[in-house]
Amino acid sequence: MKKILVLVSLALGVSALGAQAHGLWIRPSSTVLSSIQFVTFDAATSSEPFQLDHRPLAIDDLKIIAPDGGEVTPVNVLKGELRTVFDARFDKKGTYRVELMRSGFRANWKDSDNKPKRFMGTPEALAKEVPANATDLKISETDTRVENYITLGNPSELKPSNKGLELVASTHPNDLVTGEPVELTFLVDGKPTADVEVAIVRDQVRYRNAPEAQNYKTDRNGKIKVSFDQAGMYWLDADFKDDHVSNKIAKERTLSYVLTLEVLPQ
């Protein structure tokens, strides 16, 4: 019963604006490197951050962008029942961006028997699989970005793409330590945006009686201020909705941003 209560609490605490029933995440074995080396990554969807209890995450569209703008190819990719595992070699000084982008459309409606139906996929597939005159049809455009940052040596500057929902931090994501507040600014299409809902959860939820999620909403300048009391890996999820769709078949756009942070002790 205690475990069930924890799961319910977590679902309520970190589901900002329609976040996925199962959260996406990519977790590196390390984010700060002092020498050239490999890093191993786990990628999955789960009911709790970093807990292997649901499905592996497909990484076909994953990009690892080096400090000089080049790309690193993942190696030793293995897709298991609960997670995808891959390695990458980091041999250039500076900060790498590990990025997985997903976009498409989500539809909900009722069939002729009044049973709820749903769809996720491309607009082409939506046109084929979803009846245009379906009952209670609701269509939204989705845009999800899942990121990690890995730094070898000194961190390098991070520049936003100005597309979708992104994060700009006053302190470099690979320079986080306990007890030092950090200001996070959330951008939507390059502009600081108010009312972005953010949840931050520390690893090892399984071994706590409560998820201890930190929940925030950005101010008019798109900012929140966060402090980490304990070292470890943290899952950050941000969500926002607007009507700036790229295809008029959708009435709203759902933006999601997920980042894994490693906080080190002072």
N, C-alpha and C positions, 0 to 999 in steps of 0.2 A: 504493500500500500504506500509506503514512504517513497518508493521508486516512482510509482505512478504519479504521486503528487509533485515530485520534482520535474517529471516530464511535462505535466500540465502547466506548471509554473513557468518553465522555460519557454514553452510554446507561446504563452501569453506575454512573457517578458521581452522576448526578442522578435516577435512578429510585428515589424513596423510596416504599416501600409501594404498589407498583402504580400509579405515576404513568403517564400516557398514554405510548404508544410515541412519539407526537409531542407535544411540549410546546406548550401554549397560551401566547400572549402578546399584549399590546397595548403598543405603544411610542410614546410621544409625542415630538414634535420638541423639546420643552422642558418642564420641570416647574416651573421657577421664573420668574415673570414680574414685570417692574418696571412695566409699563404695560398698559393694555387692549390685547388682541391676540388673534389666532387661533392655535391650535395644531393641527398636523396629526398624525394618528395612523395607524400601520400596525397591522393586526390579522391574525394568522395562526397556523397550527400548523406546526411544523417540527421537524427532527431536531436542530437546534442553536438555542439562544436567538437570536432576531432574525435568523436566516438564512432567506431566502426560497427554500425548496426543497420545499414540500409542498402546502399548501392554504390558501385564505383562511379567515378565521374569521367566521362569521355574527354580526352585531351587532344582530339584531332585538330582543333583550331588553336591550340596553345602556342604562344610565342614567348621566347626568351630573348629579350632585346639587350644587347651588350652596351656598355658605356659609350662605345664609338659608333653606335647605331646598327652594328651588324647583328646577326641572329645566331643563337646557339641551338643546336638540334638535340632534343632529349634522346637519351640512350637507355637501353635495358628496360624498355617499357613493358610492363606486365599488367594486364587487366584481370583482377581476381573477382571473386563473388561480392566482396564488400568494399574494395578500394582499387584504384589504379596506382601503380608505383612506377616512378621513373627517376633516372639520374641525370645530372647535367654537370659539366666541368666548367669551372669559373677560373679564367686565367688572365683576365685583364683588370687593371686597377680601376676602381670606381664602382658605381651602382648599376646592377642589372634589374630590369623589370620583367617579372614573370606574369604573363597576362593571358587570360582566357575571356573571350568575348562571345556572348550569345545574344541573338536578336531574333524576333519572330512575332507571332501573334497568338493570343490566347482567346478562346471563345467558350462561352457557357450558354446552354439553352436546354429546353425540355423537348423530348421526343413525343410522338403521337400518344404514347401511354403515360405522359406526364412525368417521365423519369428524367432526372438530371443527366445531361451529357456535357462533355468538355473536350476541347481540342487544343493542342499546342503544336505550332509548326510554321511553315512558310505561307505567304499569301496565296501561292499557287495551290498548295495542298488544302488550304482553308476553303478556297472556292469550290474544290471538288468534294470535300468531305462534310462541309457544314451547309445545311439548307438555308438559302437566303431568306426564306419566310419562316424560319424556325421560331417557335414560341419562346418569349423571354430571352431573345438572343442578345448577348452582350459581348462585344469584341474589343479587346485592348491590344495595343502594341507593347511588346516587352523588350527591354534592353538591359542586359546583365553584364557586369564587369567583375571578374574575380582576379585579384592581384596578390603578388608577393614582391618584396624587394630584397635582393641579396647584394651585399657590399663586400668587395675585396679591397683592403686597405682603407684609404680615406673615401668618404661618401662623395658622390658627384651630384650635380644639380638635377632635379627632376622637373620636367616640364609637362603640363597637362596637354591633352590632345584637343581639349575644348569640344568634346563630343560626349553626350550623355552625362551621367553622374560620376564625378571624380572628387578626389581628395587632395588638398594641398595642406601640408603641415608646417608649423612654425619651426619645429625641430625635425630633422631628417628621420624618417621611419626606422632607420637602423641605428639611431643614436638615443633610443629611449631607455631611461633608467628609472628605478623606483623613486618616488618622492619628488620628482621634478615635473610640474604641470606642463602640458603641451597644448597649444591652440591648434585646432583642426578647422579648416575652412572647406566647405563643400560647394562644388561648382556644378551647375547644370548648363551644359553647352557653353562652358567657359565663364559663366557669370555666377558670383556668389549668390546663394539662394536660401531664403528663409524657409522654415518649417520642414526641413529634411529630418526625418526621424532616424535616429541612430541608436543602435544597441551594441554594447561591448561586453563580451563574456570571457572570463579567464578559463583556461584549460582545466581538465580534471573535474568537470561537473559531476561525473559519475560518483565521485568520492565525497560529495558535499550534500547536505540535506536541502540546500537551496541553490539555484543557479547563480545568485548574486550578480545578476545582469545590471549593468549601468545603462540607463536609458536617458536619452537627450533629444532635444529638438533645437535645430539651428536658429540663431537670432536673425535679425534683418540683414546682417552682413554675412550670413552663411556660416557663422562660427559657433563652435562649442569649445569649452575648456575641460581637459581631461587630466586626471592624475592617477597613476598606477601605484597602489600600495604594496603589491607583491610582484616578484619576478615571475616570468613564465611566458607562455604563448597565449595570445589573446585573439579572439575572433571578433572582427568589427563588421557589422552589417548596417548599411544605410539604404533607405528607401524613400522614393518620392513619386508623386503622380502629377501629371499635367495633361493638357490637351494638345500639345505640340507634336502631333502625329505626322509621320512621313507618308502615310497611306490613309485616304479618307474612309476606308472600310472600317477603321477603328475610331472610336470616340474619345479614347484616352490613351495615355502613354504611361507605362509603369517602368520606372528606372530603379535598378538595384546595383549596389556596389558592395563587394566583400573584400576585406583585406585581412591577412594574417600578420599580426605584429608580435615581435619578440621583445620583451622588456627584461633588461638585465639588472642585477643588483648594483647598487652604487659601490 
